Structures are given as structure tokens and as C-alpha cells.
Amino acid sequence: MSRSPESIPPASPPPTAPATSPCIKVCQLDLTGRCYGCGRSREEIARWSSMSLDERRAVNARIGFTGHGDNR
């Protein structure tokens, strides 16, 4: 028996994904509403401060953010 796509819960973010903001202070949006600096959508940027840690980790996993290291 197969499950429909809408009944499958979203995958949890990897436990190693950071929950810190990926912002690099290059705040310009492209025509699709994605930030050139961090890759988040306009909506993700607006909601960031009210997101749970798991939501933040999921965004960071989607954009491939692994941390700033010493380059921030």
C-alpha cells in the first residue's frame, strides 16, 4: 500500500545542521525572491526570528549552509 505525497511527513533536518542564521549581510533579493547572500526566501527571512530550531535547521539544510566558521 503506497501513501500519497501529502500524507508523508516532511523529512527532519539533519541533526548536524546549524540553527544559526546563514546571513552574510549581502541582503539583496533576486527576481524570484531569494537572497543573493544567504539563499533564503523573502518569507524565510521574515519568519526567521519566530521559527523553531528545527525549522531553522531545515532551511539551513535546504540551502546547504553548514556554518560560518571564522569567515563572517
C-alpha positions as CSV (number, residue, x, y, z in Angstrom):
1,M,0.0,0.0,0.0
2,S,1.5,3.3,-1.0
3,R,1.0,6.6,0.7
4,S,0.1,9.8,-1.1
5,P,2.8,12.5,-1.1
6,E,0.7,14.8,1.1
7,S,0.4,12.2,3.8
8,I,4.1,11.7,4.1
9,P,5.6,13.9,6.8
10,P,8.5,16.2,5.8
11,A,11.9,14.8,6.4
12,S,13.6,16.0,9.6
13,P,16.6,18.2,9.1
14,P,20.0,16.5,9.7
15,P,20.9,16.8,13.4
16,T,24.2,18.4,12.5
17,A,22.6,21.3,10.5
18,P,23.2,24.5,12.4
19,A,20.3,26.6,13.6
20,T,22.2,29.9,13.3
21,S,21.3,32.5,10.7
22,P,23.1,32.0,7.4
23,C,23.0,35.8,6.8
24,I,26.3,37.2,5.4
25,K,25.0,40.8,5.3
26,V,24.5,40.8,1.5
27,C,20.8,41.4,1.6
28,Q,19.6,41.7,-2.0
29,L,16.8,39.6,-3.4
30,D,16.7,38.2,-7.0
31,L,13.6,38.3,-9.2
32,T,12.3,35.0,-7.6
33,G,12.6,36.5,-4.0
34,R,15.7,34.6,-3.0
35,C,18.6,36.4,-1.2
36,Y,21.8,36.5,-3.2
37,G,23.8,36.4,0.1
38,C,22.2,33.5,2.0
39,G,19.8,31.8,-0.4
40,R,16.8,32.1,1.9
41,S,13.4,33.2,0.5
42,R,11.8,36.5,1.5
43,E,9.3,34.6,3.7
44,E,12.1,32.6,5.4
45,I,14.0,35.8,6.2
46,A,10.8,37.4,7.6
47,R,9.9,34.4,9.7
48,W,13.4,33.6,10.9
49,S,13.1,35.0,14.4
50,S,9.9,33.2,15.1
51,M,11.0,29.8,13.6
52,S,11.6,26.8,15.8
53,L,15.2,25.4,15.9
54,D,14.0,22.5,13.7
55,E,12.5,24.9,11.1
56,R,15.8,26.9,11.1
57,R,17.8,23.7,10.7
58,A,15.5,22.6,7.8
59,V,16.0,25.9,6.0
60,N,19.8,25.7,6.5
61,A,19.9,22.1,5.2
62,R,17.9,23.1,2.1
63,I,20.3,25.9,1.3
64,G,23.4,23.9,2.1
65,F,24.5,26.1,5.0
66,T,27.0,24.4,7.3
67,G,28.1,27.3,9.4
68,H,30.1,30.5,9.1
69,G,33.4,29.3,10.6
70,D,35.6,32.3,11.1
71,N,34.6,34.0,7.8
72,R,31.6,36.0,8.9
